[in-house]
């Protein structure tokens, strides 16, 4: 049983039709939001963690049927999210 069906967490639907803010990890960009987005993702993980007390691992699914209209954009954004979370302090 997954917390959010198999949808992406709220605010992290990177498909073009959802129009969520892109995740920018380039710190030189004026649109840099990697730290903010990583914090939001970690807060999401902390809210669902109590529902999975029997494990220290959380599986977060990142999409539904027909969600990957632009798969390259989705995978690029997910890679940026992973990078931002790994760098988060």
C-alpha positions in Angstrom: 0.0 0.0 0.0 1.5 3.3 -1.0 0.8 6.6 0.7 -0.2 8.6 -2.4 -1.5 5.8 -4.7 1.3 5.7 -7.3 1.1 9.4 -7.9 4.1 11.7 -7.4 4.1 13.6 -4.1 2.2 16.8 -4.2 4.2 19.5 -5.9 6.6 17.0 -7.5 4.6 16.1 -10.6 7.2 17.1 -13.3 5.1 16.2 -16.3 4.4 19.1 -18.6 0.6 19.0 -18.0 1.0 19.6 -14.3 3.0 22.7 -14.5 4.7 22.3 -11.2 7.8 24.5 -10.7 10.9 22.9 -12.3 13.6 22.0 -9.9 16.7 24.0 -10.6 19.9 22.8 -8.9 22.3 25.2 -10.6 23.3 27.5 -7.7 24.4 30.2 -10.2 20.9 30.4 -11.7 18.6 33.2 -10.5 15.9 30.5 -10.5 17.8 28.2 -8.1 15.4 26.4 -5.8 17.1 23.1 -5.1 17.5 23.7 -1.4 13.9 24.8 -1.0 12.5 21.9 -3.0 14.8 19.3 -1.2 13.4 20.7 2.1 9.9 20.3 0.9 10.5 16.8 -0.3 12.1 15.8 3.0 9.2 17.3 5.0 6.9 15.1 2.8 8.9 12.1 3.7 8.8 12.9 7.4 5.0 13.2 7.2 4.6 9.7 5.6 7.3 8.0 7.7 5.1 7.3 10.7 2.8 5.1 8.5 5.7 2.8 7.8 7.0 2.0 11.3 8.2 -1.5 10.3 10.9 -0.2 8.0 13.5 2.5 7.7 13.0 2.6 3.9 10.4 4.6 2.1 9.5 3.9 -1.5 8.2 7.0 -3.2 6.6 6.5 -6.6 6.9 9.3 -9.1 4.1 9.1 -11.6 0.9 7.6 -12.9 -0.5 6.2 -16.1 0.2 8.6 -19.0 2.3 10.8 -16.8 5.5 10.7 -18.8 4.5 12.7 -21.9 8.1 14.1 -21.8 10.0 11.4 -20.1 13.4 13.2 -20.5 12.0 16.2 -18.6 10.7 14.0 -15.9 13.9 12.0 -15.4 16.0 15.2 -15.5 13.8 16.7 -12.8 13.9 13.5 -10.7 17.7 13.4 -11.0 17.9 17.0 -9.9 15.6 16.2 -6.9 17.9 13.3 -5.9 20.9 15.6 -6.2 19.3 18.3 -4.1 18.2 15.9 -1.4 21.7 14.4 -1.2 23.2 17.9 -0.8 20.6 19.1 1.7 21.9 20.1 5.1 
